[in-house]
Amino acid sequence: MKKHFFTGLKGFGMGAANVVPGVSGGTVALLTGIYSDIVASINAISSKESLEALRHGKFGEFARLINLPFLLALGAGMVLSIFSLAKLVTWTLGHYPILTWAYFFGLILASVVFMMRDIKGWNAAAVAFAIGGAVLGVTICTLSPHQTPDGLWFIFICGLVSICTMILPGISGSFVLLILGKYDYIMQAVSGLDVPVLLVFALGCIIGILAFAKFLHWLLGKWEKQTMLVLLGFVLGSLVKVWPWADTAAISEAQIMRNGVPGPLEYQIGGAVLCCLAGIATVTILELTTNKKTDNVRNSD
């Protein structure tokens, strides 16, 4: 029980990371030493041995092969964290969008810097991969519509795509939702317990992780450096999506909600700079305090 309790705490940390763009749930898993366990359990779900056990009704054997107690404890912690923090994020986005996006901007910017530090052997080819990822990120963010469909089919796709980033240290699922234009929508669904939306999103997540986990694991195993370089550039280019003053409509709505303007422009810039620095500090403290443990986990992998 003690072991499962601490697994739940680690899941709570991963859930918090999944709510906040810029901090990857995969990174938190890596930092807390359960990254390889998660990947192994996910891959085991669709393995030949697990499917055979399930087909013959050997549910105990199936649970053992996929390490079901570990997955349940981890999932419980993540769900508790997501539902606890969703209301806070929804409220801050509604009332203080500039400051909230500035904090997210700092989180993502700092994540890019640490991703650059983790990639060894920079050369012309590495820079080309990163630039290609950056161009892709800017292109997708500038060409994608501000409003995306609210239909359940699109929510399913959002779950399908965003969950795959859970096993990619350095990029967060909530960041992918930002790119798809559905971050605030999903946070409001969680906060308001919109059951149809949550069920469809969860279904997309389940199918997505089962369908793509092996491919992503294979991709990282065969071309890890190239993959991480493209992701690095993509995240850097996608910063245009979280620029604090990008969503003017949300800013105007927040001013109306508070019955007036938030203050002079200088105050908004000052507050945004402080929040951005707070975001940078958050990631920096997380990285520095767990740096040694991260290196140990990576070496063991």
Secondary structure in CASP SS format (residue, H / E / C, confidence):
PFRMAT SS
TARGET T0000
AUTHOR 0000-0000-0000
METHOD secondary structure of the structure
MODEL  1
M C 1.00
K H 1.00
K H 1.00
H H 1.00
F H 1.00
F H 1.00
T H 1.00
G H 1.00
L H 1.00
K H 1.00
G H 1.00
F H 1.00
G H 1.00
M H 1.00
G H 1.00
A H 1.00
A H 1.00
N H 1.00
V H 1.00
V C 1.00
P C 1.00
G C 1.00
V C 1.00
S C 1.00
G H 1.00
G H 1.00
T H 1.00
V H 1.00
A H 1.00
L H 1.00
L H 1.00
T C 1.00
G C 1.00
I C 1.00
Y H 1.00
S H 1.00
D H 1.00
I H 1.00
V H 1.00
A H 1.00
S H 1.00
I H 1.00
N H 1.00
A H 1.00
I H 1.00
S C 1.00
S C 1.00
K H 1.00
E H 1.00
S H 1.00
L H 1.00
E H 1.00
A H 1.00
L H 1.00
R H 1.00
H C 1.00
G C 1.00
K C 1.00
F H 1.00
G H 1.00
E H 1.00
F H 1.00
A H 1.00
R H 1.00
L H 1.00
I C 1.00
N C 1.00
L H 1.00
P H 1.00
F H 1.00
L H 1.00
L H 1.00
A H 1.00
L H 1.00
G H 1.00
A H 1.00
G H 1.00
M H 1.00
V H 1.00
L H 1.00
S H 1.00
I H 1.00
F H 1.00
S H 1.00
L H 1.00
A H 1.00
K H 1.00
L H 1.00
V H 1.00
T H 1.00
W H 1.00
T H 1.00
L H 1.00
G H 1.00
H H 1.00
Y C 1.00
P H 1.00
I H 1.00
L H 1.00
T H 1.00
W H 1.00
A H 1.00
Y H 1.00
F H 1.00
F H 1.00
G H 1.00
L H 1.00
I H 1.00
L H 1.00
A H 1.00
S H 1.00
V H 1.00
V H 1.00
F H 1.00
M H 1.00
M H 1.00
R H 1.00
D H 1.00
I C 1.00
K C 1.00
G C 1.00
W C 1.00
N C 1.00
A H 1.00
A H 1.00
A H 1.00
V H 1.00
A H 1.00
F H 1.00
A H 1.00
I H 1.00
G H 1.00
G H 1.00
A H 1.00
V H 1.00
L H 1.00
G H 1.00
V H 1.00
T H 1.00
I H 1.00
C H 1.00
T H 1.00
L H 1.00
S C 1.00
P C 1.00
H C 1.00
Q C 1.00
T C 1.00
P C 1.00
D C 1.00
G C 1.00
L H 1.00
W H 1.00
F H 1.00
I H 1.00
F H 1.00
I H 1.00
C H 1.00
G H 1.00
L H 1.00
V H 1.00
S H 1.00
I H 1.00
C H 1.00
T H 1.00
M H 1.00
I H 1.00
L C 1.00
P C 1.00
G C 1.00
I C 1.00
S C 1.00
G H 1.00
S H 1.00
F H 1.00
V H 1.00
L H 1.00
L H 1.00
I H 1.00
L C 1.00
G C 1.00
K C 1.00
Y H 1.00
D H 1.00
Y H 1.00
I H 1.00
M H 1.00
Q H 1.00
A H 1.00
V H 1.00
S H 1.00
G C 1.00
L C 1.00
D C 1.00
V H 1.00
P H 1.00
V H 1.00
L H 1.00
L H 1.00
V H 1.00
F H 1.00
A H 1.00
L H 1.00
G H 1.00
C H 1.00
I H 1.00
I H 1.00
G H 1.00
I H 1.00
L H 1.00
A H 1.00
F H 1.00
A H 1.00
K H 1.00
F H 1.00
L H 1.00
H H 1.00
W H 1.00
L H 1.00
L H 1.00
G H 1.00
K H 1.00
W H 1.00
E H 1.00
K H 1.00
Q H 1.00
T H 1.00
M H 1.00
L H 1.00
V H 1.00
L H 1.00
L H 1.00
G H 1.00
F H 1.00
V H 1.00
L H 1.00
G H 1.00
S H 1.00
L H 1.00
V H 1.00
K H 1.00
V H 1.00
W C 1.00
P C 1.00
W C 1.00
A C 1.00
D C 1.00
T H 1.00
A H 1.00
A H 1.00
I H 1.00
S H 1.00
E H 1.00
A H 1.00
Q H 1.00
I H 1.00
M H 1.00
R C 1.00
N C 1.00
G C 1.00
V C 1.00
P C 1.00
G C 1.00
P C 1.00
L H 1.00
E H 1.00
Y H 1.00
Q H 1.00
I H 1.00
G H 1.00
G H 1.00
A H 1.00
V H 1.00
L H 1.00
C H 1.00
C H 1.00
L H 1.00
A H 1.00
G H 1.00
I H 1.00
A H 1.00
T H 1.00
V H 1.00
T H 1.00
I H 1.00
L H 1.00
E H 1.00
L H 1.00
T H 1.00
T C 1.00
N H 1.00
K H 1.00
K H 1.00
T H 1.00
D H 1.00
N H 1.00
V H 1.00
R H 1.00
N H 1.00
S H 1.00
D C 1.00
END
